[in-house]
Structure formats: structure tokens, C-alpha cells
Amino acid sequence: MNFWLMAIGVGLIFHGLLILWVGGLPWALRSGKKPYFEKGSPQAFQIFWLDQYSYIGLTLSGGGLIILFNGWAI
């Protein structure tokens, strides 16, 4: 077991889950009706950046899981 890889993995998972808690899942992964806003409107801009924020949270969580399991297996 590699302590530092496991610690980094847990930190990435924690940070990613906090982002998902605030931003929720991206609209592409949610069930139900998707919101529609006029192109160029402030609401469309906000939805775009919240989706990007959510994808960052998913990436951090997934990468953290991979690093955690690699640290555990070594």
C-alpha cells in the first residue's frame, strides 16, 4: 500500500463529491426535462458553467477512485 497515493485519491474523491453536492449532476446525465434558455442569455451562460463545474467534479471523483485503488494495490 502506498500511503501518499491513497491520501491523494481520498482528497480528490472528497473534493469531487463536494463539487457534485453543490453543482449536482450535469444536465446530460439527469433524467427528466432539460431546461431550455435562449442562446446568449444569462441563464444559458449559468447552466453552461454549472455543467462544466459538475463535469470537473465527476472527473476528480473518478480520478481519485483510480488513484486510490492504484495506491491500495501497490
N, C-alpha and C positions, 0 to 999 in steps of 0.2 A: 504494500500500500504506500502510495506517495502522498504524504500529508498536504503538501502545497497544491498539488493538482486537485485534491479533494476540497480544500478550502476555497480555491478559486472557483471550482464548479458550484459549490454551495452558494457562494456570493453572487455568481451570475444568475443562478436559478432564483435566488431571493429578489434580486433587482428586477429581473424579468417579470416575476409574478407581481411585484409591486406596480410595475407599469401596466400590466394587464388588469390589475384591480382598478386602477384609475381610468384607463382608456377603454377597457372592455375588449372583446374580440373585434377584429376588423369586420367591416360590413360584408365582405365576400364570404366569411365563414359563419355568419349568423343566419338563423332561419327567420322567416317572416319577410315582411315587405321592406324593401330598401328605400331609404329616403331619396327624393329627387329634388334638387335645387337648381336654379338657373345657373348656367355656366358663367363664371366670373363673379358670382355673388359672394358675400362674406360667409354665408352658411356653407356653400360648396367648398370654400377655402378651409373652413374649420373641419368639415368632415374629412377632407383630404389629409390634413395634418394629423387628425386623431387616428386615421387608418395607418398612416406611416408610423406613428408612435406605437400603435398596437403591434405592428409587424416587428418593430425593434424589440418589444417585449417578448414576442414569440421566439425571435432569433436568439436573444440572450438566454431564455429558458432552455431552449433546445440545445444550444451550445454548452450551457452549463451542465446539462444532463450527460452529454457526451464526454465532457472533460471529467466530470465526477466518476463516471463508470471507468474511464481510462485510468484515473488515479487509483481507483479501487482494485482494478485488475492487475496493475503493475506490482 
